[in-house]
Amino acid sequence: MLGFALLGLLARQPCSGYDLARLLQQRVNYFWSARHSQIYPTLAQLEAQGLVRHERVEQEDRPDKKIYSITDAGREALAAWAVEPVPLPEQRDEV
């Protein structure tokens, strides 16, 4: 699910991993939260699947940063996920 949250944010604008963490806290923290340690591996998985790509941006006095953007395949995957029916939670009958 984190992957789709990241794809949704990247569909609005390209971002660094740090920016994505900040946006998650500001926009969807009530529904979804994630730590930096979860975001970066998920971005790497999305990139390996061809759903996002990154561009390295050089910075003075700081390490280079990666700016991620969603690919056409990522937009298609996000659109397909958005219309999938949500599975209903299991009901347990204690009787």
C-alpha positions in Angstrom: 0.0 0.0 0.0 2.9 2.4 0.7 3.9 2.1 -2.9 0.5 3.3 -4.1 0.6 6.2 -1.7 4.0 7.2 -3.1 2.8 6.8 -6.6 -0.2 9.0 -5.8 2.1 11.8 -4.5 4.5 11.5 -7.4 1.6 11.7 -9.8 1.1 15.3 -8.5 4.8 16.3 -8.7 8.3 14.9 -8.8 9.9 14.7 -5.3 12.9 13.5 -3.3 12.5 10.8 -0.7 12.7 13.4 2.0 10.0 15.5 0.3 7.8 12.4 0.0 8.2 11.7 3.8 7.2 15.3 4.5 4.2 15.1 2.2 3.0 11.9 3.8 3.2 13.6 7.2 1.3 16.7 6.0 -1.3 15.2 3.7 -2.1 11.6 4.6 -0.7 11.0 8.1 -4.2 10.6 9.5 -4.7 7.6 7.2 -1.2 6.5 6.5 2.2 7.0 8.0 5.7 5.8 7.0 9.2 6.3 8.1 12.2 7.1 5.9 13.4 3.6 6.5 10.3 2.3 4.7 10.1 5.0 1.9 13.5 4.5 0.4 13.3 0.7 -0.1 9.8 1.1 -1.5 11.1 3.7 -4.0 13.8 1.2 -5.0 11.2 -1.5 -5.6 9.0 0.8 -7.6 12.0 1.8 -9.7 13.0 -1.8 -10.3 9.4 -2.5 -11.5 9.6 0.5 -13.9 6.9 2.5 -12.1 9.2 5.4 -11.1 12.5 6.8 -12.2 15.0 9.2 -10.6 17.2 12.0 -11.7 20.3 12.8 -9.6 20.5 16.5 -8.7 23.9 17.9 -7.6 23.9 20.1 -4.6 26.6 22.4 -3.1 27.6 21.6 0.5 25.3 18.6 0.5 25.2 15.1 -1.0 23.5 14.8 -4.3 19.8 14.0 -4.1 17.5 11.9 -6.2 14.3 13.4 -7.6 11.7 10.7 -8.3 9.0 10.9 -10.9 6.2 8.6 -11.9 6.5 6.8 -15.3 3.7 6.0 -17.7 3.7 2.4 -16.4 3.4 3.9 -12.8 0.4 6.0 -13.8 -1.3 2.9 -15.4 -0.6 0.8 -12.2 -2.0 3.6 -10.0 -5.1 4.0 -12.2 -5.7 0.2 -12.1 -5.3 0.1 -8.4 -7.7 3.0 -7.8 -10.6 1.1 -9.4 -10.0 -2.2 -7.8 -12.7 -3.2 -5.3 -11.6 -2.9 -1.7 -11.6 -6.3 0.0 -14.1 -6.4 2.9 -12.6 -7.2 6.4 -13.2 -10.7 7.7 -16.1 -11.0 10.0 -15.7 -13.4 12.8 -18.6 -15.2 14.4 -17.8 -16.1 18.0 -20.9 -18.1 18.3 
